[in-house]
Amino acid sequence: MFELSQLRCFVAVAEELHFSRAAERLNMTQPPLSRQIRLLEHHVGVPLLERNSRLVRLTAAGKAFFPEAARILRIAEEATFAARRAAKGEQGNLAIGFTSASGYSLLPEVVRRLRECAPRVSLTLKELVSTTQVQALNAGEIDLGLLRPHPMNAELESRLIATESLMLAIQESEEDRWPLEPTLESLHGKPFIMYSPYEARPFYLMLTERFVRAGVVPDIVEHIGQVHTMLALVRAGVGAALIAEGAARLKFDGIVMRRLSSEPVEMVCTYRRDNDNPALQLFKRDVLPGFDTEASPRRSID
């Protein structure tokens, strides 16, 4: 079978129609160039060039062979570049898990920045609750997750990627019964839509701990796993709810949002320590530092 070096020699001669100019272009002398052409013709089985002391021209076989030879060289060059880009993480696939709340604000910004750094990386986006994201990370089904701080094993590592305020969602017709600057204490004894301890466990645990710390006991009327369902129930007058600021981008008619005077909630980026996907390494190196990562890496806990 012929070699790429032989194709390069033939294409150079076919384009120049002059052995000396082709040899100079390839930074070689004319005798080895002629040998490469003869070897190529031997492998192909037919003459590709007619040459004498006065001219060089393509045979009919050479005219048919020339565009295909040039195409093979382009493919080989593209394959080389693709391999180099993949090794640098500039090409390949990155599977990202995200919560519904992060999908309203954080995820679009993550995707935008990643597109700027590596436009050839294809993305697989999966909306999953935090608990399911941890399971998917452990199973190698996603490369990284955008989720709430969550108990996880030692094979995972998390970095803080964003903080946001909590927003109190109340029915518009009830807004006069709520303070303009609500606190956790404002929810004491009030009908409240709580996060599911299973589907939305990190948020459930976080709010439960804060209620206990503040001595607040809301009247929990429903446990819900998804923010959009919570807001639908708020609009229906079932109760109030606390949602992350990013999810407040969901514009529901008949709902008023008020910022809660409380410590913010966190969103972390989590990945397996042993994941050697170059696209993930690029994300950690070039995309993640642009977010709120001043905190030290968050070590996994049992």
Number of C-alpha atoms within 10 A of each C-alpha: 8 13 11 14 14 20 21 20 23 29 22 21 25 21 13 16 18 16 22 16 16 23 20 12 14 15 9 13 15 15 11 12 22 17 13 19 22 17 15 23 18 14 12 14 9 12 16 24 21 11 14 8 5 6 10 16 18 19 15 11 13 20 14 12 17 18 13 13 18 16 11 15 17 12 12 13 12 12 12 12 13 16 15 13 18 18 15 16 22 25 20 20 18 20 18 25 30 22 25 21 26 23 18 16 15 19 19 12 14 19 16 12 17 22 16 10 16 20 13 17 18 16 14 12 16 16 17 20 24 25 19 18 25 26 13 17 22 17 11 14 15 21 23 26 29 31 28 27 21 20 13 18 14 12 15 21 19 25 24 23 22 18 17 13 17 23 23 26 24 26 23 15 12 14 15 9 8 13 10 12 11 16 16 19 15 15 20 16 12 15 17 22 23 25 27 17 15 15 18 23 18 21 23 18 15 15 17 17 12 14 17 10 9 13 12 16 16 19 16 16 14 15 17 19 18 16 21 18 11 24 29 16 19 23 21 12 17 18 23 27 24 26 25 22 24 19 20 23 11 13 12 14 11 16 21 19 21 20 18 21 15 13 11 14 18 15 24 21 23 28 25 22 11 8 15 10 16 19 25 23 15 18 20 15 11 14 20 18 13 13 15 14 15 11 9 9 11 15 13 16 12 6
